Amino acid sequence: MKIALISENSQAAKNGIIHEALTSVAEPFGHEVFNYGMYTTEDDAQLTYVMNGLLSGILLNSKAVDFVVTGCGTGMGSMLACNSMPGVFCGLVIDPTDAFLFNRINDGNAISMPYAKGFGWAAELNLQDCYRKLFEEEGGLGYPTERAEIMAKNRGILAQLKDVTCQDMMTVLKNVDQDLLKAAIAGEKFEEYFYLNSQSDEISSYLRGL
């Protein structure tokens, strides 16, 4: 699985800590991590939590990645922004129990975490434990397991509902504020990571033309 890490400007100084925790857990399970930044608070390309959502939509709908790990001060802003995008199902994960239940029940494709609120001593251990619960086993196994079938059915209903309530990603890209879109993909590593992995010629072509 390809996993994207996206950090916004208020918590960019913690990108290194988050990236290390994520890779130390995900890579031994055979997953590949792509760090889309921000990398420091001084980066030229500044991401807001709104841009986190837009960038997550681009990465997931193009299938450049399979999963997004993002967040902000409380985790809520990035979660809301992600869930405004078509095809993105983002959960708020604060502790390992959240991560376990999100993986087992919701089987979404993105999480948002709080990197300021409650981020204190041994915070990196909590991150590692959360990532372990997310990535150590396949998603959608259910909890309790005997309810896996009904949970899968509800996920399908939710996906159908989102298809009705959200516009497709190309419509989003063409109608969103183009300066906001350009800022969201201005990160140092975006071109290197995205165009190599994108499976959508239409999305890639549109973004190259900006």
C-alpha positions in Angstrom: 0.0 0.0 0.0 1.2 3.5 -0.8 0.7 6.0 2.1 0.9 9.8 1.9 1.8 11.9 4.8 0.5 15.5 4.6 1.3 18.1 7.3 -0.1 21.6 7.4 1.6 24.9 8.4 0.7 25.1 12.1 2.2 21.7 12.9 4.9 21.5 10.2 7.7 21.5 12.8 6.5 18.0 13.9 6.7 16.5 10.4 9.9 14.8 11.1 8.6 13.1 14.3 5.4 12.0 12.5 7.3 10.8 9.5 9.7 8.7 11.5 6.9 7.2 13.6 4.9 6.3 10.4 7.7 4.8 8.5 9.0 2.8 11.4 5.6 1.1 11.6 4.4 1.0 8.0 7.5 0.0 6.2 8.0 -3.3 8.0 4.5 -4.3 7.0 5.5 -3.7 3.3 3.9 -0.3 2.9 5.6 2.6 1.1 5.4 6.1 2.6 5.5 9.3 0.6 6.1 12.5 2.6 4.3 15.4 0.8 5.3 17.9 3.5 5.2 20.5 4.9 8.7 19.6 6.1 9.4 22.7 8.2 7.6 25.9 9.2 9.9 27.8 6.7 8.9 25.9 3.6 8.1 28.1 0.6 4.9 26.1 -0.1 2.6 26.6 2.9 -0.3 24.1 3.3 -3.4 24.9 5.3 -5.8 22.3 6.6 -8.1 23.2 3.8 -5.3 22.4 1.3 -4.7 19.1 3.2 -8.2 18.1 2.1 -7.8 19.1 -1.5 -4.4 17.4 -1.8 -5.8 14.3 -0.2 -8.6 14.3 -2.8 -6.1 14.6 -5.6 -3.9 11.8 -4.3 -6.6 9.3 -3.6 -8.8 9.9 -6.7 -5.8 9.7 -9.0 -4.7 6.5 -7.1 -1.3 8.0 -6.6 -1.7 6.7 -3.1 -4.0 4.3 -1.3 -4.1 6.0 2.1 -3.5 9.5 3.5 -2.2 10.3 7.0 -2.8 14.0 7.8 -3.9 16.2 10.6 -3.7 19.7 12.2 -3.8 21.1 15.7 -7.0 19.3 16.8 -7.3 17.0 13.7 -10.8 18.2 13.1 -10.2 20.8 10.4 -8.2 18.4 8.2 -10.8 15.7 8.8 -13.6 18.0 7.7 -11.6 19.2 4.6 -10.8 15.6 3.6 -14.4 14.5 3.9 -15.5 17.3 1.6 -13.7 15.6 -1.2 -15.2 12.9 -3.4 -14.0 9.4 -2.7 -12.3 10.4 0.6 -13.4 8.7 3.8 -11.4 10.3 6.7 -11.6 9.4 10.4 -10.4 11.3 13.4 -7.8 9.2 15.2 -6.6 10.2 18.6 -5.6 7.0 20.2 -4.9 3.3 19.2 -8.5 2.3 20.0 -9.7 4.9 17.4 -7.2 3.5 14.9 -8.2 -0.1 15.5 -12.0 0.6 15.2 -11.6 2.8 12.2 -9.7 0.1 10.4 -12.0 -2.7 11.4 -15.3 -1.0 11.0 -15.0 2.0 8.7 -12.1 0.8 6.5 -11.6 4.4 5.2 -8.7 5.7 3.2 -7.5 8.6 5.3 -7.0 9.6 8.9 -6.6 13.0 10.6 -4.8 13.3 13.9 -4.3 16.1 16.5 -0.7 17.2 16.5 -1.1 20.0 19.1 -4.0 19.1 21.4 -2.8 16.3 23.7 0.6 16.0 22.0 2.9 15.8 24.9 5.4 13.5 26.5 5.8 10.2 24.6 3.5 11.4 21.8 5.6 9.5 19.3 4.8 6.3 21.0 1.1 7.0 20.7 1.6 7.7 17.0 3.4 4.4 16.5 0.7 2.5 18.3 -2.0 4.2 16.2 -0.2 3.4 13.0 0.3 -0.2 14.0 -3.4 -0.6 14.6 -4.1 0.9 11.2 -1.6 -1.0 9.1 -0.9 -4.3 10.7 -3.9 -6.1 9.2 -6.3 -5.7 6.3 -9.2 -3.3 6.8 -12.9 -4.1 7.2 -12.5 -7.2 9.3 -15.3 -5.9 11.5 -15.6 -5.4 15.3 -17.0 -7.6 16.6 -16.1 -9.8 13.7 -19.5 -11.4 13.4 -20.8 -7.9 12.3 -18.3 -7.6 9.5 -20.9 -8.3 6.8 -23.4 -5.6 7.9 -20.5 -3.2 8.4 -19.3 -3.8 4.8 -22.9 -3.2 3.6 -23.1 0.1 5.4 -19.7 1.2 4.0 -21.1 0.5 0.5 -24.3 2.5 1.2 -22.1 5.4 2.5 -20.0 5.3 -0.7 -23.1 5.4 -2.8 -24.4 8.4 -0.8 -21.1 10.2 -1.2 -21.2 9.6 -5.0 -24.6 11.4 -5.0 -23.7 14.3 -2.7 -20.2 15.0 -4.1 -19.1 16.1 -7.6 -16.4 14.0 -9.3 -12.8 15.1 -8.8 -12.3 16.6 -12.2 -15.3 18.9 -11.6 -13.8 19.9 -8.3 -10.4 20.6 -9.8 -11.9 22.8 -12.6 -14.2 24.8 -10.3 -12.2 25.2 -7.2 -10.2 28.5 -6.7 -7.3 27.9 -9.0 -4.9 29.8 -6.8 -5.8 27.5 -3.9 -5.3 24.5 -6.1 -1.9 25.7 -7.3 -0.9 26.3 -3.6 -2.0 22.8 -2.6 0.3 21.1 -5.2 3.2 23.5 -4.8 5.1 21.3 -2.3 8.8 20.5 -2.9 8.2 16.8 -3.6 4.8 16.9 -5.3 6.0 16.6 -8.9 8.5 13.9 -8.0 6.0 11.7 -6.1 2.7 12.4 -7.8 3.3 12.1 -11.5 5.3 8.9 -11.0 2.4 7.2 -9.1 -0.8 8.8 -10.5 -3.0 6.4 -12.4 -5.3 9.1 -13.7 -4.0 10.7 -17.0 -6.9 13.2 -16.8 -6.0 14.5 -13.4 -2.3 14.5 -14.1 -2.8 16.3 -17.4 -5.0 19.0 -15.8 -2.5 19.6 -13.0 0.4 19.8 -15.4 -1.4 22.5 -17.3 -1.8 24.8 -14.3 
